[in-house]
Amino acid sequence: MTDAIILAAQSIFLDPVTLGLIALGTFSGLIAGSIPGFTIAMGVILVLPFTFGLSPIQGVATMIGVFVGGLSGGLLSGMLIGIPGTPSSVATTFDGFPMVRSGRAGFALALGLWSSFFGGIISAILLVTLAPQLAFLGLEFGPWDYFMLIVFALTIAVSLSSQNMLKGLTAGILGLIAATVGEDEINGVARFSFDTEALRQGFAFLPVLIGLFAFSQLLSDVEDRTKAKSSMMNAEGESVRIEHLRAIREIFSRWINLVRSSLIGVFVGILPAAGGSISNILAYDQAQKASKVPEQFGKGVSDGIIAPEAANNATAGGALMMMMALGIPGDIVTAVMIGALMIHDIVPGPTFIQDKPVLAYGVFIAFFFANFVMVFMMSGALRVFLKVARVRLNILVAVILAYCAFGVFALHNIGFDLWVLFGFGIVGYIMKKLGFPLAPMILGVVLGKLAEINLSRALAISDDIMLFVSRPWSLFFFLLAIVSVIFPFFQQARDESLLKRFFVPLSLVVLALPLFVMDSYTRMAVGILMIVFAAWQLRKKSFVPQNG
């Protein structure tokens, strides 16, 4: 193993071509991620033909650079103009954009940059040390488990709208309805198509995302003529300084959030087809629930930037674990990477690390190194992107709209996607005016098809609906969904109420139960620790000194 690591390191660090390709890939990913509508997957697919003449390690290293750069690049447009460059940066806009608008652009961007870096490094360490062990977790998931995972993710979207859960639920349902438009991918039955060929194909995700976030934001920005003639950044932002050291100190002072979010990202990454679009929302939700000031989220708090950025970059490490250890793509990007390896007659699988140790550890090292390249490149480019925020708003709106339209049209080269962009932009604008959150609707659109496919597969295998709550992982996610829905009420409850006293201990005990039937001593040990911690929490609450 040591010899393989040394040879892998030599194949990368002693080869200037490989180093240059990683840098080029990372730069390309940063550009792809920062342009709304130009996804990481599109960037990797465009790079794929150029890797055919390269060695396997050079080709995969280039695509890993695009992967890491794209995940980080999405925060730039998300923070500066409120439009996430990629789905994995959706939650970053919740606090990143308000922080930039409040005149703290330098701090916000540095915070996002270093959170991405540390999240990537944590997942890289786990990738190298725990890949074989962690990757086997994904093999245990059946369609029932995936469906309940998606249900859990959707309940998170609702609980994020704790100020008005009914509006959050309504927005989530609208997203699910939008996801059902078009042909059923299992049975081929058309839904809500109204005998229109364009609608039979359904709504592509990118036009919906850009319409809801970008077009609606542009409409809100230009409705005030005075505001439209001003720049997006206030006078304080004119002399902005990238506050690297302050951001690093802030992240280290919130290390629990950083580690928790990174672990969430890795866990979601090892689940096939989950990806950063889920992990960044999950991490944001957990950060808000763990915060002492959850009501400040959405107004520009540090934890609201650290959590999603650490999680989405850590997702890459989890996805690579699945690819390297099992040959199962964690997302579209790793699916393309598997295709690139197969061109060279290399098939990733359970024996891949043992059969091709130099190549396997070369991929691990390339991922580790790409995170360092990303942080240096973004540090140099941040000031350039800050200038975007100093352009007059009406000029910037025209440029952004052109970029959005170009990105949407380039997706399938059909005009219908432009109408989808316009239509969902109007819907998003109206929802904002009426106080409806957009995040639940976006999550409904993203996860709707995945939920439907796994539900159909589960029912095709067995019509026993009890499997959705009787299988260990299904039960675990089902219980998590219930806890997630109840949690906002726990936060709002009075200190002396029974809910405030018993919710956390009872939740820990309930969530520990599925771990005891997973046929794993490690998970049983975790379950025991959860119950012990619950007992300690309950005992601590019982001995709180009474006033007077």
Secondary structure by P-SEA (a helix, b strand, c coil): caaaaaaaaaaccccaaaaaaaaaaaaaaaaaaacccccaaaaaaaaccccccccaaaaaaaaaaaaaaaaaaaaaaaaacccccccccccccccaaaaaaacaaaaaaaaaaaaaaaaaaaaaaaaaccaaaaaaccccccaaaaaaaaaaaaaaaaaaacccaaaaaaaaaaaaaaaaccccccccccccccccccccccccaaaaaaaacaaaaaaaaacccccccccccccccccccccaaaaaaaaaaaaaaaaaaaaaaaaaaaccccccccaaaaaaaaaaaacccccccccccaaaaaaaaaaaaaaaaaaaaaaacccccccaaaaaaaaaaaaaccccccccccccaaaaaaaaaaaaaaaaaaaaaaaaaaaaaaaaaaccaaaaaaaaaaaaaaaaaaccccaaaaaaaaaaaaaaaaaaaacccaaaaaaaaaaaaaaaaaaaaaaaaccccccccccaaaaaaaaaaaaaaaaaaaaaccccccccccaaaaaaaaaaccccccccaaaaaaaaaaaaaaaaaaaaaaaccccc
